[in-house]
Structures are given as structure tokens and as C-alpha cells.
Amino acid sequence: MQPDLQHASSAIGSAIGADAAEFTPTGEKHFVAEAALIDMGASFLFAFLKAVARQAASIAQDKMGKSLGEAIGDAFAGLLSRLKRKEPPVGEKDLEDARKEAQAAVKAKGLSQEEVAAIGQAVATAMAAELSKRSDPGVSNRVADSVKVEGLKVITPEA
């Protein structure tokens, strides 16, 4: 995994920390090892990058609302399904491809740093709303904000 993606995944995993049980399947609320936190962080980062790519690609159509919520919902449904089956949430190549997809979509639309930040905030808001369906809203907001900060770093490293 690229060092910046590894660092971002680790930082998100640290932000999840002791609240990891909030995001595990019902009935499986137990201690989560550090490696699993990093995998969870990578999964959250992946969902963020995919949603930013989708939103940046469709920004001309002004579809900020429903399509963004659906993108986040779809990403987390897949993530939770994989966690239930105890499969590795996201592979290194998948994560790198998601980053490239987000960067390409941002570049193709010629978006400014402010526009990318606004998209990142919209994605984080949708992510927090989706996570809040399964966990404490305060924890969900904190984790979504961490994902946004780290996600924007890997999309626009010069910012």
C-alpha cells in the first residue's frame, strides 16, 4: 500500500479506536485488534474516495443530494456485508484505484480546492448519516470527519 494511503488508513483506524464495536455486526461487539482497525479505516477511506469520485464526476448535473446518499449507503452496505463474512474489507489495489478515480474525476472537472473541500464535506455528512443508522451519532460524526480529513489529504496532497 502507498505510504500515504497506509497512513490515512491507520489514522482513521485510530480515530475509530475503542468505538470499533459501533461498526461491527450486532452480537459481535468485542475487542478489535489494531490490524482490523487499519482494515476498517481503509474501508471507510475507500467508501469516501468512491463517493467523492462519483460526486465530482456528476457535479455538472448538480446531483449532490440523493445520489450522494445512495453512493455512501451502497458503499457501507457492501462494507458491512464483508465484515459479517469476515472478509478483508478492501485490498491495497482497490484503495489505490479508488484514489486514482477520485483524483481523475476532480481533475477532469477542473475543481478548485474549495470545491473539492465542499464535496468532501458533503460526502462526510452523508457518511455520518449512514453510520448513525448503526452507531452513536457522536461517534459517527467524529469518524466521518476523520475520514474526510484523511481522504482529502490523499486526493489533493498539495493542499
RAQUI-V422441 format. One record per residue. RES is the residue in one small letter. PHI is phi in degrees with one decimal (* if undefined). PSI is psi as a letter, one per 30 degrees, with the letter a starting at -180 (NA if undefined). Layout:
res->[RES/RES]
phi->[PHI/PHI]
psi->[PSI/PSI]
This chain:
res->[m/q/p/d/l/q/h/a/s/s/a/i/g/s/a/i/g/a/d/a/a/e/f/t/p/t/g/e/k/h/f/v/a/e/a/a/l/i/d/m/g/a/s/f/l/f/a/f/l/k/a/v/a/r/q/a/a/s/i/a/q/d/k/m/g/k/s/l/g/e/a/i/g/d/a/f/a/g/l/l/s/r/l/k/r/k/e/p/p/v/g/e/k/d/l/e/d/a/r/k/e/a/q/a/a/v/k/a/k/g/l/s/q/e/e/v/a/a/i/g/q/a/v/a/t/a/m/a/a/e/l/s/k/r/s/d/p/g/v/s/n/r/v/a/d/s/v/k/v/e/g/l/k/v/i/t/p/e/a]
phi->[*/-58.9/-56.1/-70.1/-70.1/-62.6/-62.8/-61.9/-61.9/-66.7/-63.6/-66.9/-58.6/-65.6/-65.0/-69.4/40.4/-66.5/-89.6/-55.9/-61.0/-62.0/-111.0/-98.7/-56.9/-54.6/86.0/-122.0/-82.5/-145.1/-60.6/-115.2/-67.1/-56.0/-61.7/-68.8/-64.1/-65.4/-61.5/-64.6/-60.1/-63.7/-65.1/-65.6/-62.1/-58.2/-60.6/-63.3/-61.8/-63.4/-69.2/-63.6/-60.3/-63.4/-69.1/-63.1/-67.9/-104.6/-61.7/-64.2/-85.7/54.5/-106.5/-62.8/-77.7/-61.2/-63.2/-68.4/-60.1/-65.9/-61.3/-66.9/-58.8/-61.8/-62.8/-75.1/-61.9/-64.2/-62.3/-65.2/-63.1/-66.1/-62.7/-60.3/-85.4/59.5/-88.8/-59.9/-60.5/-145.0/-83.0/-57.7/-65.3/-59.6/-66.6/-64.1/-62.6/-65.0/-62.7/-61.8/-62.3/-64.8/-62.3/-65.5/-65.6/-64.1/-67.2/-61.3/-89.1/61.7/-75.3/-77.1/-58.4/-65.1/-67.5/-64.2/-63.4/-65.8/-63.5/-58.1/-67.2/-63.0/-65.1/-62.7/-64.4/-65.6/-63.6/-61.3/-63.3/-67.2/-64.5/-64.4/-68.7/-121.6/-148.7/-60.7/-59.0/-63.7/-63.8/-59.8/-64.3/-64.1/-67.5/-61.2/-66.0/-63.7/-62.4/-61.0/-58.2/-69.9/-63.6/-65.5/-62.4/-83.5/-80.4/-126.4/-62.6/-79.0/-72.5]
psi->[k/k/e/e/e/e/e/e/e/e/e/e/e/e/e/e/b/f/g/e/f/f/g/l/k/k/f/h/j/l/k/k/l/e/e/e/e/e/e/e/e/e/e/e/e/e/e/e/e/e/e/e/e/e/e/e/f/g/e/f/f/h/h/e/c/e/e/e/e/e/e/e/e/e/e/e/e/e/e/e/e/e/e/e/g/h/l/k/e/k/l/e/e/e/e/e/e/e/e/e/e/e/e/e/e/e/e/e/f/h/k/l/e/e/e/e/e/e/e/e/e/e/e/e/e/e/e/e/e/e/e/f/f/f/l/k/e/e/e/e/e/e/e/e/e/e/e/e/e/e/e/e/e/f/e/i/f/f/NA]
